[in-house]
Amino acid sequence: MLPETLQTQLAHHNITDFSEVALREALEARVPTYTLIRLADWPARRWKCRYRLMMGDGMYDAQSVPEAYARGLLAALTSPEKNT
């Protein structure tokens, strides 16, 4: 489940399907390449996240895969010139 703030921000960009597949496809349509990493236990405790999405020069930490895709997608939507 995505945090409500992320859902609201994505809805402003007409993205209303918050499933993992829909978010991944939307991200892939806007970003040429990204890397999603599932963190091991000790880094997850240290950084308080389970997943890290790296895209361009940005890193987006999340608790779930859909949240990671949503954070990356939101970054791509708000500043597309940085991620292409």
N, CA, C and O atoms as CSV, one atom per row, in Angstrom:
chain,resi,resn,atom,element,x,y,z
A,1,MET,N,N,0.839,-1.190,0.000
A,1,MET,CA,C,0.000,0.000,0.000
A,1,MET,C,C,0.878,1.245,0.000
A,1,MET,O,O,1.810,1.366,0.794
A,2,LEU,N,N,0.570,2.144,-0.883
A,2,LEU,CA,C,1.323,3.397,-0.967
A,2,LEU,C,C,0.878,4.374,0.106
A,2,LEU,O,O,-0.295,4.403,0.478
A,3,PRO,N,N,1.808,5.171,0.602
A,3,PRO,CA,C,1.401,6.247,1.511
A,3,PRO,C,C,0.412,7.183,0.798
A,3,PRO,O,O,0.506,7.415,-0.407
A,4,GLU,N,N,-0.514,7.699,1.563
A,4,GLU,CA,C,-1.564,8.548,0.995
A,4,GLU,C,C,-0.991,9.786,0.308
A,4,GLU,O,O,-1.532,10.240,-0.701
A,5,THR,N,N,0.088,10.330,0.841
A,5,THR,CA,C,0.689,11.521,0.219
A,5,THR,C,C,1.198,11.207,-1.182
A,5,THR,O,O,1.057,12.025,-2.090
A,6,LEU,N,N,1.792,10.022,-1.364
A,6,LEU,CA,C,2.257,9.633,-2.706
A,6,LEU,C,C,1.082,9.446,-3.651
A,6,LEU,O,O,1.138,9.869,-4.806
A,7,GLN,N,N,0.015,8.814,-3.168
A,7,GLN,CA,C,-1.163,8.626,-4.010
A,7,GLN,C,C,-1.722,9.970,-4.470
A,7,GLN,O,O,-2.088,10.131,-5.635
A,8,THR,N,N,-1.784,10.924,-3.559
A,8,THR,CA,C,-2.302,12.255,-3.894
A,8,THR,C,C,-1.412,12.944,-4.921
A,8,THR,O,O,-1.907,13.534,-5.881
A,9,GLN,N,N,-0.109,12.870,-4.718
A,9,GLN,CA,C,0.815,13.515,-5.651
A,9,GLN,C,C,0.729,12.880,-7.031
A,9,GLN,O,O,0.754,13.592,-8.035
A,10,LEU,N,N,0.629,11.561,-7.103
A,10,LEU,CA,C,0.516,10.893,-8.397
A,10,LEU,C,C,-0.825,11.190,-9.056
A,10,LEU,O,O,-0.901,11.313,-10.278
A,11,ALA,N,N,-1.871,11.307,-8.263
A,11,ALA,CA,C,-3.195,11.620,-8.815
A,11,ALA,C,C,-3.191,12.985,-9.492
A,11,ALA,O,O,-3.933,13.194,-10.451
A,12,HIS,N,N,-2.370,13.919,-9.012
A,12,HIS,CA,C,-2.248,15.230,-9.656
A,12,HIS,C,C,-1.681,15.101,-11.068
A,12,HIS,O,O,-1.862,15.993,-11.896
A,13,HIS,N,N,-0.995,13.989,-11.340
A,13,HIS,CA,C,-0.436,13.736,-12.669
A,13,HIS,C,C,-1.269,12.703,-13.429
A,13,HIS,O,O,-0.793,12.093,-14.386
A,14,ASN,N,N,-2.515,12.515,-12.995
A,14,ASN,CA,C,-3.470,11.595,-13.628
A,14,ASN,C,C,-3.042,10.137,-13.571
A,14,ASN,O,O,-3.373,9.364,-14.470
A,15,ILE,N,N,-2.328,9.757,-12.552
A,15,ILE,CA,C,-1.972,8.355,-12.332
A,15,ILE,C,C,-2.814,7.877,-11.154
A,15,ILE,O,O,-2.641,8.329,-10.023
A,16,THR,N,N,-3.729,6.953,-11.444
A,16,THR,CA,C,-4.664,6.502,-10.414
A,16,THR,C,C,-4.577,5.003,-10.146
A,16,THR,O,O,-5.157,4.523,-9.172
A,17,ASP,N,N,-3.871,4.259,-10.982
A,17,ASP,CA,C,-3.666,2.830,-10.745
A,17,ASP,C,C,-2.353,2.688,-9.981
A,17,ASP,O,O,-1.283,2.962,-10.526
A,18,PHE,N,N,-2.428,2.262,-8.726
A,18,PHE,CA,C,-1.260,2.200,-7.863
A,18,PHE,C,C,-0.732,0.782,-7.682
A,18,PHE,O,O,-0.023,0.500,-6.717
A,19,SER,N,N,-1.077,-0.111,-8.609
A,19,SER,CA,C,-0.553,-1.477,-8.528
A,19,SER,C,C,0.921,-1.476,-8.938
A,19,SER,O,O,1.382,-0.575,-9.638
A,20,GLU,N,N,1.633,-2.476,-8.500
A,20,GLU,CA,C,3.066,-2.559,-8.801
A,20,GLU,C,C,3.331,-2.565,-10.302
A,20,GLU,O,O,4.223,-1.861,-10.777
A,21,VAL,N,N,2.572,-3.347,-11.044
A,21,VAL,CA,C,2.787,-3.462,-12.494
A,21,VAL,C,C,2.488,-2.142,-13.194
A,21,VAL,O,O,3.256,-1.713,-14.056
A,22,ALA,N,N,1.390,-1.499,-12.838
A,22,ALA,CA,C,1.019,-0.231,-13.483
A,22,ALA,C,C,2.065,0.852,-13.193
A,22,ALA,O,O,2.418,1.624,-14.084
A,23,LEU,N,N,2.552,0.909,-11.974
A,23,LEU,CA,C,3.565,1.908,-11.631
A,23,LEU,C,C,4.880,1.626,-12.359
A,23,LEU,O,O,5.540,2.547,-12.839
A,24,ARG,N,N,5.253,0.351,-12.437
A,24,ARG,CA,C,6.486,-0.008,-13.158
A,24,ARG,C,C,6.373,0.355,-14.633
A,24,ARG,O,O,7.309,0.915,-15.206
A,25,GLU,N,N,5.243,0.044,-15.252
A,25,GLU,CA,C,5.064,0.368,-16.670
A,25,GLU,C,C,5.073,1.871,-16.909
A,25,GLU,O,O,5.630,2.335,-17.903
A,26,ALA,N,N,4.464,2.633,-16.012
A,26,ALA,CA,C,4.466,4.089,-16.148
A,26,ALA,C,C,5.878,4.643,-16.001
A,26,ALA,O,O,6.271,5.565,-16.717
A,27,LEU,N,N,6.633,4.077,-15.074
A,27,LEU,CA,C,8.023,4.507,-14.893
A,27,LEU,C,C,8.852,4.179,-16.124
A,27,LEU,O,O,9.608,5.022,-16.607
A,28,GLU,N,N,8.717,2.967,-16.633
A,28,GLU,CA,C,9.494,2.547,-17.805
A,28,GLU,C,C,9.132,3.350,-19.052
A,28,GLU,O,O,9.962,3.487,-19.952
A,29,ALA,N,N,7.930,3.877,-19.124
A,29,ALA,CA,C,7.524,4.696,-20.265
A,29,ALA,C,C,8.192,6.067,-20.241
A,29,ALA,O,O,8.277,6.739,-21.269
A,30,ARG,N,N,8.665,6.481,-19.065
A,30,ARG,CA,C,9.232,7.832,-18.922
A,30,ARG,C,C,10.724,7.860,-18.663
A,30,ARG,O,O,11.365,8.892,-18.856
A,31,VAL,N,N,11.283,6.751,-18.232
A,31,VAL,CA,C,12.692,6.715,-17.834
A,31,VAL,C,C,13.405,5.623,-18.628
A,31,VAL,O,O,12.934,4.487,-18.672
A,32,PRO,N,N,14.534,5.952,-19.257
A,32,PRO,CA,C,15.219,4.947,-20.072
A,32,PRO,C,C,15.845,3.819,-19.249
A,32,PRO,O,O,15.893,2.679,-19.712
A,33,THR,N,N,16.317,4.112,-18.058
A,33,THR,CA,C,16.941,3.064,-17.251
A,33,THR,C,C,16.866,3.408,-15.766
A,33,THR,O,O,16.887,4.576,-15.378
A,34,TYR,N,N,16.778,2.374,-14.959
A,34,TYR,CA,C,16.767,2.519,-13.503
A,34,TYR,C,C,17.239,1.198,-12.907
A,34,TYR,O,O,17.275,0.180,-13.599
A,35,THR,N,N,17.593,1.211,-11.651
A,35,THR,CA,C,17.996,0.007,-10.937
A,35,THR,C,C,17.228,-0.063,-9.628
A,35,THR,O,O,17.235,0.886,-8.844
A,36,LEU,N,N,16.568,-1.185,-9.393
A,36,LEU,CA,C,15.850,-1.410,-8.145
A,36,LEU,C,C,16.609,-2.456,-7.344
A,36,LEU,O,O,16.883,-3.548,-7.841
A,37,ILE,N,N,16.945,-2.124,-6.114
A,37,ILE,CA,C,17.725,-3.020,-5.260
A,37,ILE,C,C,16.925,-3.360,-4.014
A,37,ILE,O,O,16.369,-2.477,-3.361
A,38,ARG,N,N,16.870,-4.637,-3.690
A,38,ARG,CA,C,16.312,-5.056,-2.403
A,38,ARG,C,C,17.488,-5.104,-1.438
A,38,ARG,O,O,18.456,-5.830,-1.664
A,39,LEU,N,N,17.402,-4.342,-0.382
A,39,LEU,CA,C,18.512,-4.224,0.560
A,39,LEU,C,C,18.566,-5.418,1.509
A,39,LEU,O,O,17.536,-5.974,1.890
A,40,ALA,N,N,19.776,-5.798,1.880
A,40,ALA,CA,C,19.975,-6.837,2.885
A,40,ALA,C,C,19.513,-6.296,4.241
A,40,ALA,O,O,19.213,-5.110,4.377
A,41,ASP,N,N,19.461,-7.168,5.227
A,41,ASP,CA,C,18.916,-6.781,6.532
A,41,ASP,C,C,19.661,-5.631,7.198
A,41,ASP,O,O,19.028,-4.691,7.679
A,42,TRP,N,N,20.994,-5.684,7.237
A,42,TRP,CA,C,21.701,-4.624,7.969
A,42,TRP,C,C,21.589,-3.259,7.310
A,42,TRP,O,O,21.412,-2.276,8.029
A,43,PRO,N,N,21.682,-3.129,5.971
A,43,PRO,CA,C,21.464,-1.793,5.396
A,43,PRO,C,C,20.010,-1.340,5.547
A,43,PRO,O,O,19.741,-0.149,5.705
A,44,ALA,N,N,19.083,-2.285,5.499
A,44,ALA,CA,C,17.671,-1.922,5.662
A,44,ALA,C,C,17.427,-1.324,7.046
A,44,ALA,O,O,16.672,-0.363,7.190
A,45,ARG,N,N,18.058,-1.889,8.043
A,45,ARG,CA,C,17.920,-1.321,9.392
A,45,ARG,C,C,18.603,0.038,9.477
A,45,ARG,O,O,18.070,0.971,10.078
A,46,ARG,N,N,19.767,0.145,8.882
A,46,ARG,CA,C,20.516,1.398,8.955
A,46,ARG,C,C,19.783,2.534,8.251
A,46,ARG,O,O,19.671,3.635,8.791
A,47,TRP,N,N,19.284,2.265,7.048
A,47,TRP,CA,C,18.649,3.318,6.250
A,47,TRP,C,C,17.138,3.349,6.402
A,47,TRP,O,O,16.470,4.201,5.817
A,48,LYS,N,N,16.593,2.421,7.188
A,48,LYS,CA,C,15.157,2.359,7.472
A,48,LYS,C,C,14.315,2.246,6.200
A,48,LYS,O,O,13.276,2.893,6.070
A,49,CYS,N,N,14.774,1.424,5.277
A,49,CYS,CA,C,14.027,1.147,4.057
A,49,CYS,C,C,14.360,-0.259,3.583
A,49,CYS,O,O,15.400,-0.801,3.956
A,50,ARG,N,N,13.509,-0.854,2.778
A,50,ARG,CA,C,13.733,-2.196,2.254
A,50,ARG,C,C,14.233,-2.181,0.814
A,50,ARG,O,O,14.927,-3.101,0.382
A,51,TYR,N,N,13.879,-1.141,0.080
A,51,TYR,CA,C,14.220,-1.061,-1.344
A,51,TYR,C,C,14.827,0.292,-1.661
A,51,TYR,O,O,14.508,1.299,-1.030
A,52,ARG,N,N,15.704,0.296,-2.647
A,52,ARG,CA,C,16.305,1.538,-3.121
A,52,ARG,C,C,16.243,1.527,-4.647
A,52,ARG,O,O,16.716,0.595,-5.296
A,53,LEU,N,N,15.655,2.576,-5.198
A,53,LEU,CA,C,15.583,2.738,-6.639
A,53,LEU,C,C,16.595,3.805,-7.024
A,53,LEU,O,O,16.554,4.924,-6.511
A,54,MET,N,N,17.497,3.458,-7.923
A,54,MET,CA,C,18.495,4.410,-8.406
A,54,MET,C,C,18.147,4.755,-9.846
A,54,MET,O,O,17.917,3.884,-10.685
A,55,MET,N,N,18.117,6.053,-10.099
A,55,MET,CA,C,17.677,6.536,-11.394
A,55,MET,C,C,18.419,7.832,-11.679
A,55,MET,O,O,18.259,8.811,-10.951
A,56,GLY,N,N,19.220,7.847,-12.720
A,56,GLY,CA,C,20.017,9.041,-12.996
A,56,GLY,C,C,20.928,9.315,-11.820
A,56,GLY,O,O,21.665,8.432,-11.381
A,57,ASP,N,N,20.885,10.533,-11.305
A,57,ASP,CA,C,21.706,10.857,-10.137
A,57,ASP,C,C,20.887,10.843,-8.848
A,57,ASP,O,O,21.346,11.339,-7.819
A,58,GLY,N,N,19.681,10.280,-8.894
A,58,GLY,CA,C,18.825,10.242,-7.709
A,58,GLY,C,C,18.699,8.844,-7.125
A,58,GLY,O,O,18.788,7.844,-7.838
A,59,MET,N,N,18.491,8.795,-5.811
A,59,MET,CA,C,18.209,7.546,-5.109
A,59,MET,C,C,16.927,7.736,-4.323
A,59,MET,O,O,16.749,8.751,-3.651
A,60,TYR,N,N,16.032,6.759,-4.407
A,60,TYR,CA,C,14.724,6.852,-3.776
A,60,TYR,C,C,14.522,5.618,-2.904
A,60,TYR,O,O,14.482,4.495,-3.406
A,61,ASP,N,N,14.397,5.831,-1.602
A,61,ASP,CA,C,14.234,4.746,-0.644
A,61,ASP,C,C,12.760,4.489,-0.390
A,61,ASP,O,O,11.945,5.412,-0.375
A,62,ALA,N,N,12.427,3.199,-0.188
A,62,ALA,CA,C,11.025,2.829,0.000
A,62,ALA,C,C,10.917,1.568,0.845
A,62,ALA,O,O,11.882,0.822,1.014
A,63,GLN,N,N,9.725,1.353,1.366
A,63,GLN,CA,C,9.435,0.152,2.146
A,63,GLN,C,C,8.919,-0.994,1.279
A,63,GLN,O,O,8.974,-2.152,1.691
A,64,SER,N,N,8.418,-0.683,0.080
A,64,SER,CA,C,7.875,-1.714,-0.810
A,64,SER,C,C,8.271,-1.390,-2.252
A,64,SER,O,O,8.692,-0.276,-2.564
A,65,VAL,N,N,8.127,-2.386,-3.114
A,65,VAL,CA,C,8.446,-2.191,-4.528
A,65,VAL,C,C,7.518,-1.144,-5.160
A,65,VAL,O,O,8.008,-0.246,-5.846
A,66,PRO,N,N,6.192,-1.226,-4.952
A,66,PRO,CA,C,5.336,-0.188,-5.544
A,66,PRO,C,C,5.688,1.218,-5.053
A,66,PRO,O,O,5.615,2.178,-5.820
A,67,GLU,N,N,6.064,1.341,-3.792
A,67,GLU,CA,C,6.449,2.655,-3.280
A,67,GLU,C,C,7.724,3.152,-3.955
A,67,GLU,O,O,7.845,4.342,-4.245
A,68,ALA,N,N,8.672,2.257,-4.206
A,68,ALA,CA,C,9.906,2.646,-4.898
A,68,ALA,C,C,9.591,3.129,-6.311
A,68,ALA,O,O,10.095,4.164,-6.746
A,69,TYR,N,N,8.751,2.370,-7.028
A,69,TYR,CA,C,8.354,2.797,-8.374
A,69,TYR,C,C,7.626,4.139,-8.330
A,69,TYR,O,O,7.861,5.003,-9.174
A,70,ALA,N,N,6.751,4.311,-7.356
A,70,ALA,CA,C,5.984,5.557,-7.246
A,70,ALA,C,C,6.907,6.743,-6.983
A,70,ALA,O,O,6.727,7.808,-7.573
A,71,ARG,N,N,7.890,6.571,-6.107
A,71,ARG,CA,C,8.818,7.672,-5.810
A,71,ARG,C,C,9.651,8.026,-7.045
A,71,ARG,O,O,9.863,9.204,-7.334
A,72,GLY,N,N,10.117,7.023,-7.763
A,72,GLY,CA,C,10.866,7.278,-8.990
A,72,GLY,C,C,10.005,7.922,-10.057
A,72,GLY,O,O,10.446,8.838,-10.751
A,73,LEU,N,N,8.787,7.448,-10.189
A,73,LEU,CA,C,7.863,8.002,-11.171
A,73,LEU,C,C,7.540,9.450,-10.855
A,73,LEU,O,O,7.511,10.290,-11.753
A,74,LEU,N,N,7.302,9.745,-9.606
A,74,LEU,CA,C,7.014,11.115,-9.208
A,74,LEU,C,C,8.205,12.028,-9.508
A,74,LEU,O,O,8.026,13.160,-9.959
A,75,ALA,N,N,9.411,11.538,-9.258
A,75,ALA,CA,C,10.602,12.327,-9.574
A,75,ALA,C,C,10.704,12.569,-11.083
A,75,ALA,O,O,11.051,13.667,-11.517
A,76,ALA,N,N,10.402,11.550,-11.868
A,76,ALA,CA,C,10.458,11.694,-13.331
A,76,ALA,C,C,9.391,12.664,-13.831
A,76,ALA,O,O,9.627,13.407,-14.783
A,77,LEU,N,N,8.239,12.662,-13.208
A,77,LEU,CA,C,7.154,13.545,-13.626
A,77,LEU,C,C,7.412,15.004,-13.240
A,77,LEU,O,O,7.004,15.916,-13.959
A,78,THR,N,N,8.079,15.226,-12.122
A,78,THR,CA,C,8.271,16.586,-11.675
A,78,THR,C,C,9.524,17.234,-12.260
A,78,THR,O,O,9.603,18.460,-12.340
A,79,SER,N,N,10.505,16.425,-12.670
A,79,SER,CA,C,11.706,16.987,-13.304
A,79,SER,C,C,12.242,16.010,-14.338
A,79,SER,O,O,13.282,15.389,-14.118
A,80,PRO,N,N,11.543,15.863,-15.473
A,80,PRO,CA,C,11.935,14.870,-16.467
A,80,PRO,C,C,13.309,15.108,-17.095
A,80,PRO,O,O,13.948,14.157,-17.547
A,81,GLU,N,N,13.769,16.343,-17.131
A,81,GLU,CA,C,15.066,16.611,-17.757
A,81,GLU,C,C,16.228,15.991,-16.980
A,81,GLU,O,O,17.276,15.720,-17.566
A,82,LYS,N,N,16.067,15.762,-15.680
A,82,LYS,CA,C,17.137,15.172,-14.879
A,82,LYS,C,C,17.268,13.686,-15.110
A,82,LYS,O,O,18.348,13.137,-14.896
A,83,ASN,N,N,16.204,13.001,-15.544
A,83,ASN,CA,C,16.189,11.554,-15.591
A,83,ASN,C,C,16.305,10.985,-16.989
A,83,ASN,O,O,16.212,9.769,-17.154
A,84,THR,N,N,16.502,11.800,-17.987
A,84,THR,CA,C,16.603,11.275,-19.338
A,84,THR,C,C,18.027,11.251,-19.802
A,84,THR,O,O,18.302,10.835,-20.928
